């Protein structure tokens, strides 16, 4: 095992990739550079903004020409009207239901050029699932983003364990594995089926230096790593992705591995890759591919940088199915200041999750899944939990707790710890005092699954299954 921890040089490699995709000529645009004095002279925030609007005019012209949906929705918008940020409200929003109702109408290429279709169905959501189409060029752009981005996360020669779905061709795990091989790193697939302890032993035996996965999954691995007293100089970086990152979980992971924790934000609609942290606050946006805005979710009015609101994205280089002012439904803030790392790429800070994922407490305050994560996931005997909200019941919040299968005897202690943690939270204290929260210990669970956090709604207080909310991905 290595005794020294070498984290990458500090050069943020996505700057070079952005320069490359904008057609700039400097050494960093051809390979992730150690230091390229030309790069930040050429790649300035002003230059990026000018290029983004040239690209936006091109995308709008193409979409009007080739997609029946955009031909109608953009009928009043001439590309030349789009010169600067204040012109963006001229473009109507693309709402998620457009991807449910008639996704084919957004296609800008022939069906023969579609290399992958992703179907996103979330249980509990009415109507058709969302469908997204990607060409091979679109998939290649994602691999390129991962290839360059991962060189800010790990070093050539590192073994990287990814806890991501990788069964299907072009699934996120497969694309990342290709990217890691391009970056001369060794991908290892981490499967939690046999429990965190087995996976921790595997990671250590294989000399893993970097771990990529959702906060919930990496948390299992970190708890097992701590329990097995594995060394703190083996893993140098954990990259958390897929879901909102609760600070308590990031702290636990930092402590368990003695490593730095970076974060990535992305969604299928952004082509999986979206924004990557450099180690300082927030995540730098993939600006050659995404034009990001923050709007007031109630009125649709653009908000100045520094304000939290709904993140709206426009894809700038997507060929099969460009998304123009697409409402992501995610809460985020665009940070107003320049980053200490020197990157000119704007940064977003994720909010507590989905705008419609919150439940209104009797106090009037909103309860997000991330709030429950922050309260419950630090509990050492907890494997996972689900929450259900029903305001018609005397105790509207019902939480099912799954104990850590390696510590089944501690179920009662877990229930006590959870009750005190909930009662100690300023947000939930009034509800706990009013006996508005019920807890239930569930049977053992043997595997984690790929789900996003949500608080279920139901008229019944029955236990939602641990895998009750799955974003299905189907490849063709
Ligand atoms: Zn930075």
Boltz pocket constraint, residues with backbone or C-beta under 6 A from the ligand:
constraints:
  - pocket:
      binder: B
      contacts: [[A, 12], [A, 278], [A, 279], [A, 280], [A, 281], [A, 284], [A, 339], [A, 340], [A, 341], [A, 342], [A, 343]]
      max_distance: 6.0
